[in-house]
Structure formats: structure tokens, C-alpha cells
Amino acid sequence: MKPLKTASKKNYTFVDLFAGCGGLSEGFYREGFTALAHVEINHWACETLKTRMRHYGYQDAESAVLECDITSEDIINRIEQATRGRRPDVIIGGPPCQAYSTAGRVRDGKGMANDPRNFLFESYVRILEHFLPKFFVFENVTGILSAYVKGKKIFPQVMKALGNKYNLVDDPNILLHNTANFGVPQIRKRIIIMGVRKDISTKKAIDLYNGVTKTHYDPEMDESLRKGLKRFVDVKQAIGDLPPVEPGADASTEAFNYPCNNEFLKRIGKKGVHPLFDHIARKHNATDRERFRVMIENKWSFGEMRKKRPDLEHDHARLFDNSYVVQWWDLPSKTILAHIHKDGFQFIHPDEEQLRSFTVREAARIQSFPDDFVFEGSRGEKFKQIGNAVPVLFAEALAKSIKSNLNEVNK
């Protein structure tokens, strides 16, 4: 499949920190931005970044993707070498969120207070203040608003550091975004902090947010706020065209006839016969498949199934209703998590004929990755990359606003 868009040879530029597999970068590629460097510590995510750069025609993928620890003393020198003296118009990225996530704090007895990732934002700030791009985009989980580290809330510390040389917006209601409002088939709430360099007098930080335009309402949105917005993209629209696949089977093919028969599919794919990557289902035992069937047929949660069908009780059931979750056809998916690399039980396919969890390609669709996006590594590594990523169509909405505001600053 050919690229949806080619990266512009001479256009706005970005550096991506904590780049992961490149979900945020992909949104900026789609808006014509040129990547100068990516910084990422995970090997397979770096391989994915390189593969995608080559897809867009970059010749310097090997040198532009820095597989390294962002806290290393020579990190700025390494980025300088990669950018070859070019200055980015925007720095994007978000430190790993596990230390701030509510789920992470619940699992960790000390609330992640001793997690070294708590202060990775300082490395972001260090690089930001060296390169001083006009704008920046900093993405994180909503848990960053409430996380405490060593007795102090971390959010004010992050804002103070980012606000040293940049004007910010500090209202959580403005910072909070649900990706379902931007055509992503998934309820995924994230904090987006964007800043304008203080010497740019013609722009305010709120301008960056005003340019991030909601296009869809979500199931939770009040009726009074839905006017002018399209209905959310549901799971059926996102993955309903993909061929059925039995547990343990592989339905990947070099020649899949993509129908691209709805607006979402037209945005991430291209009509016609193209390869279908990573459509391989995990194996599931007979008992799990029966659990899936009963939950789907009765529209039950895991908790309801355990009460009404005690014969299907799980020997090691975690005491959460979300241990097994069916993602229903007529709703957006729940948040795709990196945990999907361990098992897929929170992402059960809604088709009672298939009785399985999502494939890598289906998880990628839910994150709105283009169908020609190639993930490198084992299946587990691919799932991890997808779960940690920023949904592409949401990233594209952010990039549109950044580009529009850069255009105005550069008039």
C-alpha cells in the first residue's frame, strides 16, 4: 500500500521524545511535518520508527532514530548530531505514563512513589529548553493530575518546569481530551499540555487548544453538546470489514480487498487490494471461549457472568469486572492498554462466531493506525507498542492546530 501522504521536503519540522512506535509522529507526518529526530529506548519501537520513516522516503532513518536513554548526559549532543544543525519548529512527546497512571498506582504498593519514571519529564524540559522550538506538545495520562510523588503533587511541578520559557494553559478542563471526539474508535482520555515560547507575542497558548477541533460526540457526551458533531466511530466501523479468524489462526494476506466503505476506513486505508498485516489471533482454551460466548450472547460483564454462571468462574479471577471485557460492535472500544501484550482478555472480539481476543491489526485499527503501518518485533512487542501509542487521528488533530498556528506566526 502506498503512503497516504508523503512527508514534505521543506516544511515544518519536529523532534519526537519518548517516541514509542510513532503514533504521535504519524499524526504530524500526515500533516506534512518533517521529522528531524526520534528518541526512544525500546529497541523494537525504534525498529518500527525506522520502518515508517523509510515508508515515507526518508534516507536517514538509521541516524534519525536514537535508541537510547533520554536521561544520558550526552543526549543533547546526540540529538544535535541527528538534526544536523536544523532547529525543530515543535517538540512533541510524552514521558512513560505508568508512574502516573491510576492502574499503575493501584498495582504498586507504594503508589509508584519510588518509580524513576516520575521525573522523566525533566529530561523533556532539558531538551525543550536547549532547542527552544516555537511550540511544544506534551502528552500524558489523566492520572498525572492526581499523582503524588514523595508527598507532593507532580502536576504543579511539571507545569512549573514546562512554564519556565513557555506560556501554558493550566485549566485541566482544557487540557483533557477524549480521543473519541476526534474520530478515533476508542474512549481514551489524555492530558495534552501545549506551550508557546514566551518571546512569541502574537500567540497565546489557548490558541493552540482552540485549533484542536472536535469532530465527533462520544457516548458520554451530554445531548446539548452534540450539535454539529458526528456520531462516534464504533468498533463495527473500525474492524468489521476484516476477515474472520479462528483462535490460533493467521488471516494475514498479501492480497486483502479493502472495502474502505466508511469515513473512518477511508482515513486510515485505501480502497483496493493490498496486504493485510498482523491479523493473527491468539489461542484460547475451551473454557475461555465459552466465557466469551456467554458474555457476548447475554451482553454480560465479567462480573455478571461470574454471578450467573458460577461454573465458568476463573480459578485466579482478579477481583475486577474488567478482567474479561467484550468490546461491543455499536460502541467505541475501551482504552487500549499496553497490558494487551500479556493477554487480550480485556479486548474480546464481539463476534460470537469467532470467540477470541483482538489481533494486532485490530488493536492498531482501534488506535487509528493506517493499514499500511508495519510494526516490528514479536506479537507481544507489537501489542505493547500499540497500547502505549497516541492514536494517530488524534495526533493528526493536534498537528493541524500546530501547523495552523505556525502559519500565523510565520506570516
Backbone torsions as a table, in degrees:
resi	resn	phi	psi	omega
1	MET	NA	133.7	-178.7
2	LYS	-75.3	156.1	176.5
3	PRO	-57.6	144.3	177.0
4	LEU	-66.1	-40.9	177.8
5	LYS	-144.4	151.6	176.1
6	THR	-97.6	147.1	177.7
7	ALA	-67.7	138.5	-178.7
8	SER	-70.7	141.5	179.5
9	LYS	-72.3	-34.8	-179.6
10	LYS	-134.7	98.9	-176.5
11	ASN	-158.2	-168.7	179.2
12	TYR	-66.0	149.0	-173.4
13	THR	-120.4	156.1	178.3
14	PHE	-143.2	156.7	168.5
15	VAL	-119.2	133.3	-177.5
16	ASP	-110.2	118.0	178.5
17	LEU	-101.7	145.3	-172.8
18	PHE	50.6	53.0	-166.0
19	ALA	-70.4	-21.4	-175.0
20	GLY	57.6	-142.5	-179.7
21	CYS	-87.3	-4.7	172.5
22	GLY	106.2	27.5	176.6
23	GLY	-63.3	-45.2	179.0
24	LEU	-67.1	-43.8	177.0
25	SER	-57.4	-41.6	-177.0
26	GLU	-59.6	-39.4	176.8
27	GLY	-61.3	-37.3	179.0
28	PHE	-75.4	-36.4	173.6
29	TYR	-57.5	-43.8	-175.8
30	ARG	-65.6	-20.0	176.4
31	GLU	-100.0	13.1	172.7
32	GLY	85.8	7.9	176.9
33	PHE	-71.8	152.5	177.3
34	THR	-106.8	129.1	179.0
35	ALA	-80.0	131.0	174.3
36	LEU	-98.1	-36.8	-178.7
37	ALA	-163.3	149.8	171.1
38	HIS	-124.6	137.5	175.7
39	VAL	-116.7	123.5	-176.8
40	GLU	-156.1	140.8	-175.2
41	ILE	-93.8	-23.7	-176.8
42	ASN	-79.9	126.9	-174.6
43	HIS	-60.1	-49.2	-173.6
44	TRP	-71.7	-31.4	173.3
45	ALA	-63.0	-39.3	177.6
46	CYS	-63.3	-40.5	178.1
47	GLU	-63.3	-38.5	176.6
48	THR	-63.7	-43.3	178.3
49	LEU	-58.8	-43.5	-179.5
50	LYS	-64.7	-43.4	179.9
51	THR	-60.8	-40.5	-178.8
52	ARG	-70.9	-36.8	176.7
53	MET	-61.4	-43.4	178.8
54	ARG	-63.4	-36.9	176.8
55	HIS	-56.2	-38.7	180.0
56	TYR	-86.1	3.5	174.0
57	GLY	91.7	10.8	177.6
58	TYR	-70.4	138.6	177.9
59	GLN	-95.7	-12.3	-172.5
60	ASP	-111.6	30.0	-176.1
61	ALA	-57.4	-40.8	-177.2
62	GLU	-61.8	-39.9	-177.6
63	SER	-88.1	-21.9	-176.5
64	ALA	-83.2	-20.2	177.9
65	VAL	-100.0	112.4	-177.1
66	LEU	-98.8	106.5	177.7
67	GLU	-86.9	93.3	-173.9
68	CYS	-161.1	169.4	176.4
69	ASP	-81.2	120.7	-175.7
70	ILE	-67.0	-14.9	178.8
71	THR	-87.2	-2.3	-178.0
72	SER	-64.4	148.3	-174.8
73	GLU	-62.4	-31.4	-175.5
74	ASP	-94.7	15.7	-173.3
75	ILE	-60.4	-40.9	-178.4
76	ILE	-66.2	-40.7	176.9
77	ASN	-61.5	-38.8	-179.4
78	ARG	-67.2	-39.6	177.8
79	ILE	-68.4	-38.5	177.4
80	GLU	-58.2	-44.0	179.0
81	GLN	-63.3	-39.9	-178.4
82	ALA	-68.5	-38.6	-177.6
83	THR	-82.4	-13.0	177.3
84	ARG	51.7	47.2	174.4
85	GLY	83.0	-6.2	178.7
86	ARG	-81.0	141.9	-178.4
87	ARG	-102.6	128.9	-179.8
88	PRO	-71.4	145.3	173.8
89	ASP	-77.6	-25.9	-179.3
90	VAL	-148.9	142.2	170.0
91	ILE	-108.4	132.8	-178.3
92	ILE	-124.7	163.7	174.7
93	GLY	138.3	174.7	178.5
94	GLY	-156.4	127.4	178.6
95	PRO	-57.6	153.7	178.3
96	PRO	-49.8	139.0	-169.4
97	CYS	-97.7	-5.5	-173.2
98	GLN	-56.6	-36.0	-177.1
99	ALA	-70.2	-20.6	-179.9
100	TYR	-103.5	-15.3	-173.8
101	SER	-69.8	144.6	179.4
102	THR	-62.4	-42.3	-179.6
103	ALA	-62.3	-41.2	179.2
104	GLY	-62.8	-39.8	-179.0
105	ARG	-70.1	-33.3	178.1
106	VAL	-66.6	-43.8	-177.7
107	ARG	-69.2	-31.4	-177.1
108	ASP	-90.5	125.7	-176.3
109	GLY	-59.3	-26.5	-178.2
110	LYS	-104.0	17.2	176.8
111	GLY	64.1	26.1	179.7
112	MET	65.6	16.7	-175.3
113	ALA	-62.1	-28.6	-177.7
114	ASN	-100.1	8.8	-177.4
115	ASP	-72.1	124.8	-178.3
116	PRO	-63.2	-17.4	-179.9
117	ARG	-72.8	-11.0	-179.4
118	ASN	-58.2	-30.8	-173.7
119	PHE	-112.6	18.5	177.1
120	LEU	-65.8	-19.8	177.4
121	PHE	-61.0	-25.2	179.5
122	GLU	-65.0	-33.3	177.1
123	SER	-69.2	-37.5	175.8
124	TYR	-59.7	-47.2	-177.6
125	VAL	-64.4	-40.4	-179.9
126	ARG	-58.8	-45.5	179.9
127	ILE	-70.6	-41.6	178.9
128	LEU	-56.6	-46.6	-176.2
129	GLU	-75.6	-14.9	173.6
130	HIS	-79.8	-47.5	-175.3
131	PHE	-84.8	-26.4	177.0
132	LEU	47.1	58.1	174.3
133	PRO	-66.6	164.8	-179.8
134	LYS	-61.8	-43.0	-177.6
135	PHE	-130.7	163.8	168.6
136	PHE	-140.5	158.6	175.0
137	VAL	-129.2	124.3	-176.8
138	PHE	-124.9	117.9	-175.2
139	GLU	-110.5	141.0	175.9
140	ASN	-160.0	173.1	179.7
141	VAL	-74.6	160.7	179.5
142	THR	-65.7	-22.5	179.7
143	GLY	-62.2	-17.3	179.0
144	ILE	-63.4	-24.4	-179.9
145	LEU	-69.3	-30.4	-174.4
146	SER	-112.5	-5.1	-175.9
147	ALA	-69.0	137.3	174.1
148	TYR	-111.1	139.2	174.5
149	VAL	-129.6	119.8	-179.2
150	LYS	52.9	44.3	174.1
151	GLY	83.1	-1.9	-178.5
152	LYS	-123.3	142.0	176.4
153	LYS	-65.5	135.2	-175.5
154	ILE	-80.1	-29.8	-174.2
155	PHE	-58.4	-47.7	178.0
156	PRO	-60.5	-32.4	178.9
157	GLN	-68.1	-40.2	178.4
158	VAL	-64.3	-45.3	-178.0
159	MET	-65.2	-39.6	179.4
160	LYS	-63.8	-42.4	-179.1
161	ALA	-67.0	-45.4	-179.8
162	LEU	-68.3	-27.6	-176.2
163	GLY	-86.8	4.3	-179.3
164	ASN	-61.2	-45.8	-178.0
165	LYS	-122.1	10.4	-178.1
166	TYR	-134.3	144.2	172.6
167	ASN	-83.8	135.2	-174.2
168	LEU	-127.2	169.9	166.6
169	VAL	-111.6	130.2	-176.0
170	ASP	-111.9	8.4	179.3
171	ASP	-79.8	113.3	-177.9
172	PRO	-56.6	-29.8	179.8
173	ASN	-65.5	-28.5	178.1
174	ILE	-85.3	-34.0	-178.0
175	LEU	-73.2	-26.3	-174.3
176	LEU	-80.9	128.3	179.1
177	HIS	-130.5	142.6	173.1
178	ASN	-109.2	118.1	-172.9
179	THR	-63.1	-21.0	176.8
180	ALA	-61.2	-23.9	179.8
181	ASN	-76.0	-1.6	-177.4
182	PHE	-123.6	23.2	175.7
183	GLY	85.1	11.9	176.1
184	VAL	-88.6	131.8	-176.7
185	PRO	-80.0	52.6	-171.3
186	GLN	-161.5	135.3	170.8
187	ILE	-81.2	109.4	-177.8
188	ARG	-145.5	108.5	-176.7
189	LYS	-98.8	129.9	-176.8
190	ARG	-140.8	153.6	175.2
191	ILE	-93.3	127.7	177.0
192	ILE	-119.0	115.6	175.9
193	ILE	-104.5	121.7	178.3
194	MET	-123.3	144.2	-176.8
195	GLY	-133.6	152.2	176.1
196	VAL	-115.4	127.2	-179.8
197	ARG	-54.6	136.9	-169.0
198	LYS	-64.3	-22.0	-179.7
199	ASP	-83.5	-2.2	177.8
200	ILE	-90.8	97.3	-172.1
201	SER	-79.7	-15.8	-176.0
202	THR	-87.0	-1.3	-176.3
203	LYS	-132.8	143.6	171.3
204	LYS	-113.3	155.3	-179.2
205	ALA	-60.3	-34.4	-178.6
206	ILE	-61.7	-26.0	178.4
207	ASP	-60.2	-35.9	-179.8
208	LEU	-65.1	-38.2	179.9
209	TYR	-74.6	-37.1	179.6
210	ASN	-62.3	-23.4	179.8
211	GLY	-86.4	-6.9	178.8
212	VAL	-90.8	98.1	-167.2
213	THR	-95.6	122.7	174.0
214	LYS	-68.3	138.0	-179.7
215	THR	-118.0	-21.0	-175.0
216	HIS	-131.8	146.8	169.8
217	TYR	-88.4	157.9	178.4
218	ASP	-110.3	165.4	-175.1
219	PRO	-60.1	-25.8	-177.4
220	GLU	-87.1	-10.7	-173.2
221	MET	-70.9	135.6	178.0
222	ASP	-59.7	141.3	-178.7
223	GLU	-54.3	-34.4	-175.8
224	SER	-68.2	-17.2	-177.6
225	LEU	-99.5	-1.3	-171.8
226	ARG	-86.8	-11.3	-174.7
227	LYS	-57.6	131.0	178.0
228	GLY	83.1	-3.8	-179.5
229	LEU	-104.1	148.1	177.1
230	LYS	-79.5	159.8	174.6
231	ARG	-64.5	146.4	177.3
232	PHE	-54.8	155.0	174.5
233	VAL	-84.3	126.3	-176.9
234	ASP	-100.2	174.8	-176.7
235	VAL	-62.3	-37.1	180.0
236	LYS	-61.7	-43.9	178.9
237	GLN	-64.9	-32.6	-174.2
238	ALA	-79.0	-40.9	-172.4
239	ILE	-129.8	1.1	-174.2
240	GLY	-65.5	-19.3	-179.3
241	ASP	-84.7	-13.6	-174.7
242	LEU	-73.0	145.6	-177.3
243	PRO	-64.6	144.0	176.9
244	PRO	-62.9	151.4	-179.8
245	VAL	-145.5	132.2	179.4
246	GLU	-74.5	152.2	174.9
247	PRO	-53.8	130.5	180.0
248	GLY	85.3	-4.5	-177.2
249	ALA	-99.3	166.1	-178.2
250	ASP	-122.3	115.8	178.8
251	ALA	-107.3	14.1	174.5
252	SER	-64.0	150.8	-178.4
253	THR	-156.6	154.3	175.7
254	GLU	-78.5	-13.3	-174.2
255	ALA	-140.0	80.3	174.3
256	PHE	-101.6	133.5	-179.5
257	ASN	-87.2	95.7	-177.7
258	TYR	-72.9	120.4	179.6
259	PRO	-76.6	-32.5	-177.3
260	CYS	44.5	54.6	-171.0
261	ASN	-101.9	18.6	170.2
262	ASN	-148.4	168.1	-173.0
263	GLU	-60.2	-40.9	-179.2
264	PHE	-61.5	-49.4	-178.1
265	LEU	-63.7	-33.3	177.7
266	LYS	-66.7	-28.2	-179.7
267	ARG	-77.4	-28.8	-174.7
268	ILE	-109.5	-6.7	-177.4
269	GLY	-140.2	-167.8	-178.7
270	LYS	-143.0	127.6	-178.5
271	LYS	-59.3	140.4	178.5
272	GLY	124.9	-174.5	-176.9
273	VAL	-91.2	117.7	-178.9
274	HIS	-143.4	165.8	176.3
275	PRO	-64.1	146.9	172.4
276	LEU	-114.6	113.4	-175.5
277	PHE	-94.8	147.3	163.9
278	ASP	59.0	35.9	177.5
279	HIS	-100.7	65.8	-175.5
280	ILE	-119.7	127.1	-176.2
281	ALA	-93.0	144.1	173.0
282	ARG	-67.6	154.5	171.9
283	LYS	-77.5	146.4	175.5
284	HIS	-137.3	142.0	-180.0
285	ASN	-76.3	168.6	-173.8
286	ALA	-61.4	-37.4	-179.0
287	THR	-67.0	-43.0	177.8
288	ASP	-63.3	-40.7	179.7
289	ARG	-63.5	-36.0	176.5
290	GLU	-68.2	-38.6	174.5
291	ARG	-58.0	-47.4	179.7
292	PHE	-57.4	-47.0	-176.2
293	ARG	-60.5	-46.9	-178.0
294	VAL	-64.5	-42.5	179.4
295	MET	-64.1	-42.7	-178.8
296	ILE	-67.3	-48.2	-176.3
297	GLU	-61.2	-37.6	-174.6
298	ASN	-100.0	0.5	-175.8
299	LYS	55.1	43.2	-177.8
300	TRP	-95.4	150.8	165.0
301	SER	-81.0	170.4	177.1
302	PHE	-60.8	-40.9	179.8
303	GLY	-62.3	-41.9	178.2
304	GLU	-65.3	-40.4	179.3
305	MET	-62.1	-42.0	-178.6
306	ARG	-64.1	-35.1	179.7
307	LYS	-75.0	-42.7	-171.2
308	LYS	-90.9	-19.1	177.6
309	ARG	-132.2	70.0	-178.1
310	PRO	-60.1	-18.9	177.4
311	ASP	-68.0	-16.8	179.2
312	LEU	-103.2	13.2	178.6
313	GLU	-56.5	146.0	-179.7
314	HIS	-92.5	130.9	-178.3
315	ASP	-57.7	-34.5	-177.9
316	HIS	-119.7	39.1	-176.3
317	ALA	-60.1	125.3	171.1
318	ARG	-72.7	141.7	-173.5
319	LEU	-81.1	50.9	176.6
320	PHE	-130.0	139.2	177.0
321	ASP	-66.3	-16.1	-176.8
322	ASN	-98.7	20.2	175.9
323	SER	-67.0	-39.1	174.0
324	TYR	-125.0	124.1	-177.6
325	VAL	-136.6	125.7	172.4
326	VAL	-85.5	133.8	175.6
327	GLN	-95.5	109.2	-168.7
328	TRP	-74.8	147.3	-178.0
329	TRP	-55.0	-41.7	-168.6
330	ASP	-94.1	12.9	179.3
331	LEU	-132.0	161.4	169.4
332	PRO	-66.3	156.8	174.9
333	SER	-68.8	157.2	167.8
334	LYS	-70.9	171.2	-177.0
335	THR	-59.2	122.5	173.4
336	ILE	-69.2	126.2	-176.8
337	LEU	-112.6	156.4	176.0
338	ALA	-62.5	-23.3	178.7
339	HIS	-58.1	-18.8	-179.8
340	ILE	-59.3	-18.7	178.8
341	HIS	-73.6	-18.6	179.7
342	LYS	-85.7	-46.4	173.1
343	ASP	-156.2	165.8	-177.0
344	GLY	-108.6	17.1	-170.9
345	PHE	-65.3	-21.1	177.1
346	GLN	-85.0	-1.1	-178.1
347	PHE	-134.2	66.3	-179.2
348	ILE	-83.9	130.2	179.5
349	HIS	-63.0	139.1	-175.0
350	PRO	-77.7	-6.1	-178.5
351	ASP	-82.0	116.8	-177.0
352	GLU	-71.9	-7.2	175.0
353	GLU	-82.6	-29.3	-173.7
354	GLN	-91.3	-38.0	173.5
355	LEU	49.6	65.6	-177.7
356	ARG	-157.3	173.7	175.2
357	SER	-94.0	171.8	-177.2
358	PHE	-61.8	146.5	169.5
359	THR	-82.3	170.4	175.8
360	VAL	-58.1	-44.1	-178.4
361	ARG	-64.8	-37.9	177.9
362	GLU	-66.1	-41.9	176.6
363	ALA	-62.3	-39.1	178.2
364	ALA	-64.7	-40.5	176.7
365	ARG	-60.0	-44.4	-178.7
366	ILE	-62.8	-29.4	175.7
367	GLN	-88.5	5.7	177.0
368	SER	62.0	29.4	172.0
369	PHE	-71.3	141.7	175.8
370	PRO	-59.1	150.3	-178.0
371	ASP	-66.0	-19.7	178.7
372	ASP	-92.3	9.7	179.7
373	PHE	-78.7	124.1	-177.3
374	VAL	-103.3	124.5	176.1
375	PHE	-99.6	137.0	-179.4
376	GLU	-99.7	155.2	177.1
377	GLY	104.9	-173.6	178.7
378	SER	-71.6	170.4	178.3
379	ARG	-59.1	-41.4	178.6
380	GLY	-61.9	-41.7	178.6
381	GLU	-64.6	-38.9	178.9
382	LYS	-64.0	-45.3	177.7
383	PHE	-59.2	-42.6	-179.0
384	LYS	-62.3	-44.4	179.5
385	GLN	-60.4	-44.4	-178.5
386	ILE	-65.5	-44.0	-178.7
387	GLY	-63.9	-29.6	-178.9
388	ASN	-87.6	-6.9	-170.1
389	ALA	-81.9	159.0	167.7
390	VAL	-83.8	129.9	179.0
391	PRO	-57.6	134.6	-170.4
392	VAL	-61.7	-45.2	-176.5
393	LEU	-68.1	-28.4	173.2
394	PHE	-70.6	-42.6	176.9
395	ALA	-60.0	-37.1	178.9
396	GLU	-64.2	-38.4	177.9
397	ALA	-63.6	-39.3	176.7
398	LEU	-65.1	-44.1	-178.2
399	ALA	-63.2	-36.9	178.3
400	LYS	-59.9	-44.2	179.9
401	SER	-66.8	-43.4	179.2
402	ILE	-60.1	-44.4	-178.7
403	LYS	-64.3	-45.1	-179.8
404	SER	-60.2	-42.8	-179.6
405	ASN	-72.5	-33.6	174.1
406	LEU	-64.2	-40.1	177.7
407	ASN	-57.8	-41.5	-179.0
408	GLU	-70.4	-39.2	178.9
409	VAL	-65.6	-35.9	-175.2
410	ASN	-88.3	1.9	178.6
411	LYS	-60.3	NA	NA
